[in-house]
Each structure stands twice: as C-alpha cells, then as structure tokens.
Amino acid sequence: MAKTIITAAMTGAVTPAGYNIPEKPADIAAQVYECWKLGASVCHLHMRDDNGMGVMDPVKFFETIKAIRSYKDCDIIINCTSSGDNRVSDDSPYGNACRTIHHRIVPGIEMGTFDAGSFNWGVPGGVFHNSPNMLMALGKLYQEKGIKPEFEIFDFGMLRASGAYWQQGYVVEPLHFQFCLGVMGGMDATTKCLQVLIDEMHELQTAGKLPKNCTWSAFGTGKGHLPVMFASIANGGHIRVGMEDNVVYGTDKDGKKIMATNMMLVERAANAVRAFGNDVATSAEARQMLSIPPLDHDAVIKALNAITYEFLEAEKEKLKALGTTYTVEKGMGGK
C-alpha cells in the first residue's frame, strides 16, 4: 500500500498574530509532539521573536529542537527554514549568514529549505532574494552537515533552476520538492497549477535535467489548502499542512469560520490519506523514502547538550562584522 508523508508547518514567519499559532520554543515543541502522534512525520520549523515577528535566531532553533527531542518516543524529522525573516532576505553577506547560522551550528537539523529562485513577495511587499551565490553556498553547507535539501518551488522556473544546482553538484540526488502554491508572486493554489508543476517535473526528468529519483509534496495557502491537498494525494505526492499556510479549518452550518489548529489540520490530513486508501507514513518510513539516515536519538541529545548559550550568542555576535542593516520594526508577522 502506498504511503503518504505529512509535513506539519507549525508557525511560519508572516502569519499575523491573533490565531492559534505557537510562537515560543516550548509551545512549538509541544504541538510538534501532538502532530507527530496524529500522523505528521516531518515538522517544518520557523521561529518568532518576542514580538511575534519571524526571526532566524539560532538560540530559538536550538531551544525548539532540544525541546522536541526531549520527547524520547518522538522520532519526527526536523526540517528548518532558511528563509524565516524578511529583514535578512536582502542577499547581503549578513543576511545570508543569518539565514543559515542555525544549520551551521545547531545539531539535530535533518532537512532544510532550499528556495530555488527569487520573486516579489506581495503587493507592495518586498523582494524574496535567493541569489545563485547564496544557494550555491547553501547547497555546499547542506552537504557538509548531512542536511537534506527541500526544494521549495513557488513557480515552475524554479524546477529548472533546481536541476541546474543538481547538475553542477551543489546538491545531490534524490531530490525532494515542496510545491508552494498560493503565495503572491508565485503560482496560484489551484489543482491546475499543481498539475503544471507535476508535468514540468516529469518533462525535465525525461530530458535528463532532473534526476529520475525525485519525491514531491505540495500545499496550498488559504482557500487553496484542501483542493491542493486532495490533488496531491490523488497524484501520488505527499502533503504539507499547518498554521503557516492556513488558519481557517472550514465553516459551520451558519457560515461562521472555524479557526484551525495545527493538530486539527494534521488529523484531517491523516484521515484524508486513509480515506484515499494510502497509509500515513511514519517518520522512520519517511526517512527511508527521503533517503535520510535513521534517527540516533541519543547522539542528537548528546550533541545538543554539548551546546552552550554562550557559544550560540558568540556565533551570533560574529555575524555583525559582516555589516548588518537589520531593522527590527520592519519584520513581518508581528503583533
């Protein structure tokens, strides 16, 4: 029987305050554990600062990962963003270093996002920079640290770009794509757009511009959440759900919105997978499917326990030598 991987995107960087979004490391970890028990085999992590704004703080990633691994029975795959703060998405040396510092110094990260192109994020919004230099360095870092890239694909050109990084050795196969639909500046959250991406992926594979060995997942933001989820399952893909992408579960008989939680969204996704006739993949099965090594829980805990706050703060301080232009009040997702 086919197995479907469910990724839970817990928090995000831009969803505004006022919803059921976990923001503190302990709260994120607690919801990760509950989502894992309901069927999520991967958790996708963003961090928020004390004002609720998306932030790339290695201390918060460290605290969250350590809290997740404190649940000794939980083997969920930990996937950390490389793009969780618009204030450092400017392709500056400081910004690029901020985006990857946690991948470099925090143990226990098994997957990391690789956003394979740049685009305008919203109107007015800003520019989401992912330059070739940044991505080449990111690919090398992931290989060095044994982190599995998750290629976030917002438009079909990013599939071609992903193939170029693969052909030039910055990433190695098998590749895993996350089709991100519904973000302004990218493709819409419709089944038609999902099919375009699936077809493009297959054409690039046939042409030798992507490896034959690829896996993919998809999500749609907002109202596109359910159509994209069901279409992904039907097309043999995997799915992502969570408060990063969608805050409304549905409507009641009176037309009033039912606000979502991460647990509600994961539970519905697991039910949908089973209703289709698939099995919900366990984290151990997902590791095999994604070519991620088995979890050595004791080794991860030992490595996390060896990290000190003094070390993390010193590494953060080093980044300032790169010339920060960080502006606190311009963060997205704040209260």
N, C-alpha and C positions, 0 to 999 in steps of 0.2 A: 504493500500500500504506500502511496506517495506521502511524503512528509513535508509539512509547510513550516517554515521558520517565522516566528512572530517576534518582531523587534518592538520594544516599548520605548518611545521617545518621551522622556519623562517631563522635561521642563522647558527646553528651548531658550532662546535668547531674546525674543522680541514679543512673545505673547504678553500683553499688558497685565498688570496686577488686577486682582478682583475675581479671579477664577480659582479653581481648585488645584493650583499649581504648587508643587513642593519646591521650596527655594533653598532651605538650609540643608547642609550635607546630611544630617541625621534623618531629616524628613524625606529627602530624595532616596536615601538608602532603604528606609522603611517601606516606601512604596515600591522600590525595585524588588524587594523581597516578596511583597504581596503579589506583584505582577508575575514574578517567576513562578510562584505557586499556582497561578491561574493559567500559565502556559507560555509566557514570554521566555524565549531562550537567549535573547540579546537585549541589553539595555543601552540606549543611546543617551549620553550624558552631556548636558550643558550646566554651567554654573551661573548663579546670580550673586551680585554684591549685596551689601546690606540695604541698599535702596531698591532692590529688585531688578537691577539692570544686568544684562548679560555681561559676563566678565571671564577672562581667561586667566584665572588665578590658580597657580599650581597648588597652593595651600588648600583651597576648597576642593579641587580634584582629589588631592591626597586624602583629605578627611572623608570624602564621599566613598572613595574606593575602599578605604580601610573599614568604614562602617558597613559597606556591602559584604566584604569578606569576613566580617565578624559573625555573620550568619554561616555557621560551619557547614550546614547542609545545602547551601545555595551555590550552585556552580554556574550561574548566569554569565554569559560572555559580556565583557565590559568594553564598550565602544565609546570613545571620547571624541568630541568635535575638535576640528582645527579652525573653526570659524564662528566662535560664540560671542564676539564683541565687535560691533560695527566701528567702534572707536579705534580699533587696530587693524581694520580691513582697508589699509591705505597703501599697501605694498611698500611701506618704509622698512628699513632694517629693523627698527624697534618693533613695529607692528608684526612683522613676520616672525620675529623671535618670540614675541608674546604668544602668538598663536600656536607655537609648538613646544614651549618650555615644559609643559606637563608631560608631553610624550617623551621628552628627553630625560626627565629626572624623576618621574613618579612611577614606581613599579606597578605591575598588575594591569596595565592597559593592553588589551588584546587586539582591538581594532581601532582604526582612526579614520576620520573622513578625509577624502581627497576630492575637493571640488574642482572639477576639471576645466573650468573656464570662468570668465568674468562676465558680469551683466549689471544693468541698472536695477537696483532693488527698490521698486515702488516709484510712485509719482507724488510728491517730489522725491523723497527717499534719497539714497546715495548710491555710490558705485561699490559693488562687491568685487574686490580685486582678488584675482588668483593668477598671478603672473607666471609665465613659464619658469623663471628663475626660482620663485617661491616653491612651485610644485616639483621641480627637479630636486631641490634640497629636501623637500618633504618626503619624496619617494625614497631617497637615499637614507633618510633618518628612519623611516619605517622598516626598511630592510635591515638596517643596523640593529634596531631594537626588537625585531621579530614581530612587528605590528602589522596586522592585515589591513590593507587599504580598503575602504568602502568608497567607491567612486560615486559621488553624488552628482546626478545628471539632471540638470534643470532644462536643457534643450538638446536636440539631437546632435548638434555640432560637438557637444562635449563627449559624445561617444567616440567620434573620430579622434578627438584630442587624446582621450584615454588610450586609444590604440597606439598613438604616436609615442606616448610615455612608455608603453609596454615594449614596442619595437626597439626603442633606444635603451632599454634596460633599466629605466628608473623605477619600474615596478615589475613584478614577476607574476606569471600566471600560477594558478587560476585567478581570474578577476571577478570581483563581486560588485554589481551595480545597485545603487539605490535610486530609482526614478522618482524625482521630487517634483510633483505636479501641483500647480495652483499658485505658485509664488509670482507676484508681479515682476515682469521682466523675463520670466521663463514660460514654459508651456503650460497650458490650462489643465485643470484637474478634470479631465474627461476620459472616457474609455477610448475615444478616437485618438487622443494624443498618446495614451498609453500604447495603443496598437502601433502607432507610428514609431515609437521608440523600440518596441519589440522587433518590428520588421527591419528597422535600420540596424539593430544589433545583429540580426541574422545575416543581413546582406554584408556587413563588414566582416563577419566571421567567414562567410563564403569566399570573400575576396582576400582573405588572409590578413586583414587589417585589424582584426581582433582574434584572440586565441579561441579555439574550439571549446575550451574548458572555461565557461563563464556561468555564474549564477546571478540572479537578479531578484530584486524586491521593489516594491512601489508603495507610494502613499499619495493621497490627495488631501489638500488642505480644505478646511471648512466643509461646505456642502458637497464637495467632491470626494469626501472621505469614503463613503460607502460604495459608490459606483467603482472607484478605482480599486478598493479592497476586493470586491467580488470579482472584478475583471482580472485582477492579478491571480487570484486563486484559480479561476477558470482557465487561465493561460499557462498554468504550471509554475507561476512565480511565487515569491514569498511576500510577506506583508509587514508594514510598519503602521503602528497606531500609537496614540498618546496625546498628551496635552500640549506638546509642542506644535502639533499640526491641527488640532480640532478641539474646541472647548464645549461644543454642544452635542449631546448624545442623541437627541431627537426632540419630538414634540408630543405632548399628551393629547388626550381626546378633545381638549378645549383649545388646542393650538398653542399652548404655552410651552416655551422651551424647557427641555430637561437638560440641566447642566451636567457635563461629564466629569468623571474622574479617570485617572489612568487605569484603575482596576476595572471600572465598567467597560472601558474600551477594549482592554485586553480580553476580558471574559467574553464579550460579544465576538471578537475576532476568533477566539478559540472555538466557540460554538459554530461560527460560520465555516471554519476549516473542517470540523467534524461533520457538519450537515452536508458539505460537498462530498464527503467520503474519504477525505485525507486524514492522516494522523497529525497532531500537533508535535513538531519536533522538540525533543528535549534538548537541553544545552549540550549534552555530550554528543547527540546526533548532529546538532547544528555545527559543532566543531569539525566533525568528520566531513560534513557536506561543504564547509567553507575552507577546508584544509588549514584549520587552526589546531595547534597542539593541544592535547588533553590538559586540563587544569591540574596543576600541582598546588593545591590549596596551601599546604604547609610552607612551601617555598615562597609563595607570594606573601603570606603573613610574615615570614621571617624577613623578607626584603622590605616590606612596609614598616616593620618595627625598627629597622635599622635607619630609617629616615628621621631626621630631627627638624623641628620648626626652624631652628637657626640656619640649617642648611638651605631650606626652601626660601627663607627670606633673603639669605645672602645671594642665592641664584637670581631672585627677582631684582635685587639691587644692581647686579651686574648689567642687567638689560638697559639701565638708564644711560650707560656710556654710549649706547647706540643713538641717542638723541631723541628722546620721547617728545611727542606732541600730544600726549594723551589729554583729553578734555572730559572731565567727569560728567558734566551736565548734558553732554550730547549722546549719552548712552540710550539704547532702545530697550523697551520693556519695563521701564521704571514705574514707581508708584506715583 
